[in-house]
Amino acid sequence: MLENLREPQTVSSLWGAVRSRSEVVTFQRFTLALDFLYLIGAVEWDDGMLRRKQP
Protein backbone atom coordinates (compact mmCIF):
# COMPACT_ATOMS: atom_id res chain seq x y z
CA MET A 1 0.00 0.00 0.00
CA LEU A 2 2.89 2.38 0.66
CA GLU A 3 3.94 2.20 -2.97
CA ASN A 4 0.60 3.83 -3.82
CA LEU A 5 1.41 6.81 -1.58
CA ARG A 6 4.07 8.43 -3.72
CA GLU A 7 1.99 11.60 -3.63
CA PRO A 8 -0.31 12.75 -0.80
CA GLN A 9 -3.89 11.65 -1.33
CA THR A 10 -7.22 11.21 0.38
CA VAL A 11 -8.27 7.98 2.06
CA SER A 12 -10.96 7.54 -0.61
CA SER A 13 -8.53 7.82 -3.50
CA LEU A 14 -6.08 5.41 -1.86
CA TRP A 15 -8.92 2.94 -1.24
CA GLY A 16 -9.90 3.17 -4.91
CA ALA A 17 -6.32 2.44 -5.94
CA VAL A 18 -5.79 -0.62 -3.73
CA ARG A 19 -9.17 -2.26 -3.18
CA SER A 20 -8.80 -4.77 -6.01
CA ARG A 21 -5.49 -6.10 -4.67
CA SER A 22 -5.73 -9.62 -3.26
CA GLU A 23 -4.03 -8.67 0.02
CA VAL A 24 -6.52 -5.86 0.69
CA VAL A 25 -9.97 -6.82 -0.74
CA THR A 26 -12.09 -5.50 2.18
CA PHE A 27 -12.36 -2.04 3.66
CA GLN A 28 -11.75 -3.54 7.10
CA ARG A 29 -8.34 -4.86 6.02
CA PHE A 30 -7.59 -1.53 4.38
CA THR A 31 -8.31 0.44 7.56
CA LEU A 32 -6.33 -2.01 9.68
CA ALA A 33 -3.36 -1.61 7.34
CA LEU A 34 -3.66 2.19 7.53
CA ASP A 35 -3.81 1.99 11.34
CA PHE A 36 -0.68 -0.14 11.39
CA LEU A 37 1.20 2.16 9.01
CA TYR A 38 0.25 5.15 11.17
CA LEU A 39 1.30 3.41 14.39
CA ILE A 40 4.74 2.54 13.05
CA GLY A 41 5.21 6.07 11.75
CA ALA A 42 5.18 5.23 8.04
CA VAL A 43 2.30 7.58 7.17
CA GLU A 44 0.90 10.78 8.58
CA TRP A 45 -2.43 12.56 8.36
CA ASP A 46 -2.09 16.20 7.34
CA ASP A 47 -4.97 18.51 6.46
CA GLY A 48 -7.21 15.72 5.17
CA MET A 49 -4.46 14.01 3.18
CA LEU A 50 -2.44 10.89 3.85
CA ARG A 51 1.26 11.37 3.33
CA ARG A 52 4.10 8.90 3.32
CA LYS A 53 6.60 9.96 5.99
CA GLN A 54 10.16 10.47 4.88
CA PRO A 55 12.82 8.80 7.05
C-alpha positions as CSV (number, residue, x, y, z in Angstrom):
1,M,0.0,0.0,0.0
2,L,2.9,2.4,0.7
3,E,3.9,2.2,-3.0
4,N,0.6,3.8,-3.8
5,L,1.4,6.8,-1.6
6,R,4.1,8.4,-3.7
7,E,2.0,11.6,-3.6
8,P,-0.3,12.8,-0.8
9,Q,-3.9,11.6,-1.3
10,T,-7.2,11.2,0.4
11,V,-8.3,8.0,2.1
12,S,-11.0,7.5,-0.6
13,S,-8.5,7.8,-3.5
14,L,-6.1,5.4,-1.9
15,W,-8.9,2.9,-1.2
16,G,-9.9,3.2,-4.9
17,A,-6.3,2.4,-5.9
18,V,-5.8,-0.6,-3.7
19,R,-9.2,-2.3,-3.2
20,S,-8.8,-4.8,-6.0
21,R,-5.5,-6.1,-4.7
22,S,-5.7,-9.6,-3.3
23,E,-4.0,-8.7,0.0
24,V,-6.5,-5.9,0.7
25,V,-10.0,-6.8,-0.7
26,T,-12.1,-5.5,2.2
27,F,-12.4,-2.0,3.7
28,Q,-11.7,-3.5,7.1
29,R,-8.3,-4.9,6.0
30,F,-7.6,-1.5,4.4
31,T,-8.3,0.4,7.6
32,L,-6.3,-2.0,9.7
33,A,-3.4,-1.6,7.3
34,L,-3.7,2.2,7.5
35,D,-3.8,2.0,11.3
36,F,-0.7,-0.1,11.4
37,L,1.2,2.2,9.0
38,Y,0.3,5.1,11.2
39,L,1.3,3.4,14.4
40,I,4.7,2.5,13.1
41,G,5.2,6.1,11.8
42,A,5.2,5.2,8.0
43,V,2.3,7.6,7.2
44,E,0.9,10.8,8.6
45,W,-2.4,12.6,8.4
46,D,-2.1,16.2,7.3
47,D,-5.0,18.5,6.5
48,G,-7.2,15.7,5.2
49,M,-4.5,14.0,3.2
50,L,-2.4,10.9,3.8
51,R,1.3,11.4,3.3
52,R,4.1,8.9,3.3
53,K,6.6,10.0,6.0
54,Q,10.2,10.5,4.9
55,P,12.8,8.8,7.1
